[in-house]
Amino acid sequence: MPDIITLDELLEEFEFLPDWEDRCDFLIDLGMELPKLDESEKTEANRVHGCQSNVWLVNELEESNDQTVLRIRANSDAMIVNGLITILLAIYDGKTPREVLDIDAAAIFSQLHLDRHLSSQRKNGLSGMVQRVRQLAASALVELDGETK
């Protein structure tokens, strides 16, 4: 999988870009680089509800440096939403389930000014994606705790 932009790189780039239009163009560019999901993964079970666009999210657990981390892959049929997915990946991908649950995504979205510039439908969709990732992390944590008992 190609390297996804890091959260620090994303914050730095957004700070550098002068206005929302440039930031939006940047998000679209990021979204165009997002790896596509296989058609077989675009199922109802993987669909994120609450999004205006179609969004599919696949989550897997992976062992990395002696800990279990979430690997997230997602895709949408809308270019700007693919850019928002890239932000989601920068925030959550490769984190342990506990780290995912401890992250304040709303604060990060505020830092990126997404709270001021996204339409209410896009905000709802982004919130739906965050809720889905958090649910997956919570389920993984329960599963992992069950293995340690």
Residue, then its C-alpha position, 0 to 999 in steps of 0.5 A: m500500500p502506498d504511503i498515506i500522508t501523515l497527520d503532521e504533514l497534513l496539518e503543515e500543508f493545510e497551514f501553508l495553503p492560503d484559503w479553503e479552495d486551495r485546501c479543497d483542491f489539495l483534498i481532492d488530489l489526496g483522494m485521487e491517490l487513495p488506493k481503490l477497494d476491490e469491487s468484492e469489498k464494496t458490500e453492504a456490510n462494509r458501507v458506512h451509513g450516514c454519508q451522502s456519497n457511497v463510502w465503504l470501509v474495511n478494517e483489519l487487525e495486523e501485528s506490528n512491532d509486537q502490538t495489534v494495530l488497525r489497518i483501515r482501507a476505504n473508498s468513496d464514489a466522491m472525490i472530496v470524500n476520498g480526500l476526507i478518507t485520506i484524513l481519516l487514514a492519517i488519523y487512525d490507520g496503524k494505531t492500536p485500538r486503544e489509541v484509536l479510542d483515545i484520539d479526539a478527531a473533532a479537535i483535529f477536524s477543527q485544526l484543519h477548519l473542516d468544522r467551518h468549511l464542510s457542508s452539514q452533509r459532509k460533516n455528517g458523513l465524516s462523523g459516520m466514518v469516525q463512528r464506524v472506525r471507533q466501533l471497529a476499534a472498540s470491538a477489536l479491543v474487546e476481542l483482544d482483551g478476551e484473548t488475554k484472559 
